[in-house]
């Protein structure tokens, strides 16, 4: 028959979608990066604010953009591994450009929100 490698006659690729890679072959991913532009400090934990309580911010983006993986890298991103250095960057991995771009938009909105929280926190400290 005309079955593609890795496909069976019972599960053809849905029309309009590219066929899946053969089993064992890595699937291609689309990557995006977003520089956070804020430094982690003891007074304002940027990484914790970005990730959210229990990872809820990252989980929200992953839920809104299925198949997306977000990873925060840089200074303060992983308190259990003090080896990370450099500026904070959100790395986004998705199966297609549209999903990666949608996740990038949500991540950008999250970063802007955290920047606003930080500005408000710093303004509050100066007023004391």
Legacy VTK file of the C-alpha trace (Angstrom):
# vtk DataFile Version 3.0
C-alpha trace
ASCII
DATASET POLYDATA
POINTS 128 float
0.000 0.000 0.000
0.973 3.656 0.073
1.632 3.755 3.816
4.422 6.095 4.895
7.334 4.810 6.959
6.223 4.796 10.574
2.545 5.025 9.647
0.097 2.149 9.616
-2.941 1.762 7.401
-5.105 2.108 10.521
-3.603 5.490 11.529
-2.828 7.636 8.496
-1.664 11.217 9.017
-4.695 13.523 9.229
-5.202 15.428 5.993
-3.417 18.760 5.934
-0.838 17.708 8.511
2.701 16.635 7.778
3.329 12.941 8.457
5.059 12.118 11.721
8.726 11.219 11.717
9.450 7.471 11.758
9.631 5.935 15.206
12.995 6.546 16.786
13.717 9.574 14.592
13.813 12.880 16.428
10.934 15.192 15.588
11.931 18.692 14.520
11.204 21.475 16.973
10.912 25.213 16.591
12.829 27.242 19.177
12.298 30.772 20.445
14.172 32.736 23.108
13.016 35.671 25.185
15.544 37.725 27.131
13.912 38.585 30.464
15.916 41.772 31.018
15.720 41.614 34.823
18.324 40.475 37.326
17.540 38.022 40.091
17.982 39.689 43.516
17.292 38.641 47.093
14.677 41.423 47.322
12.821 40.432 44.153
12.973 36.836 42.948
12.443 37.222 39.209
12.697 33.503 38.442
10.072 32.613 41.061
7.711 35.299 39.754
8.111 34.086 36.164
7.583 30.423 37.000
4.738 31.157 39.433
3.576 29.248 42.508
3.799 25.553 41.758
4.869 26.396 38.213
1.418 27.756 37.388
2.618 30.443 34.920
4.684 27.981 32.888
1.904 25.388 33.072
-0.633 27.968 31.837
1.449 28.754 28.753
2.019 25.036 28.089
-1.750 24.429 28.419
-2.622 27.304 26.078
0.015 26.166 23.562
-0.062 22.325 23.593
3.222 20.591 22.875
5.226 23.582 24.105
8.041 23.329 26.614
9.350 26.362 28.464
12.623 26.500 30.331
14.079 29.407 32.274
17.862 29.577 32.073
20.405 31.906 33.631
21.420 33.292 37.007
18.830 32.364 39.652
16.776 30.118 37.369
17.623 26.928 39.240
18.390 27.421 42.940
19.385 23.743 43.303
22.089 24.108 40.683
24.267 27.149 41.343
26.228 26.567 38.133
23.927 28.619 35.886
25.121 32.099 35.083
24.326 34.872 32.666
21.137 36.810 32.073
17.752 35.168 32.518
16.337 33.844 29.245
13.087 31.970 28.629
13.629 29.190 26.106
10.545 27.997 24.237
10.349 24.775 22.247
7.307 23.860 20.170
6.392 21.532 17.335
5.551 24.340 14.896
6.201 28.050 14.357
2.611 29.152 15.055
2.574 27.447 18.460
6.072 28.742 19.286
5.005 32.275 18.357
1.811 32.023 20.450
3.857 30.830 23.454
6.374 33.629 22.870
3.541 36.200 22.938
2.202 34.813 26.242
5.730 34.677 27.686
6.331 38.308 26.627
3.129 39.355 28.408
4.262 37.470 31.519
7.683 39.162 31.481
6.045 42.601 31.124
3.776 41.795 34.093
6.770 40.766 36.226
8.600 43.975 35.216
5.585 45.982 36.381
5.507 44.044 39.689
9.210 44.731 40.179
8.813 48.458 39.473
5.928 48.620 41.972
7.945 46.710 44.588
10.948 49.006 44.164
8.733 52.114 44.324
7.240 50.768 47.567
10.697 50.289 49.090
11.714 53.861 48.259
8.563 55.241 49.877
9.314 53.638 53.249
LINES 1 129
128 0 1 2 3 4 5 6 7 8 9 10 11 12 13 14 15 16 17 18 19 20 21 22 23 24 25 26 27 28 29 30 31 32 33 34 35 36 37 38 39 40 41 42 43 44 45 46 47 48 49 50 51 52 53 54 55 56 57 58 59 60 61 62 63 64 65 66 67 68 69 70 71 72 73 74 75 76 77 78 79 80 81 82 83 84 85 86 87 88 89 90 91 92 93 94 95 96 97 98 99 100 101 102 103 104 105 106 107 108 109 110 111 112 113 114 115 116 117 118 119 120 121 122 123 124 125 126 127
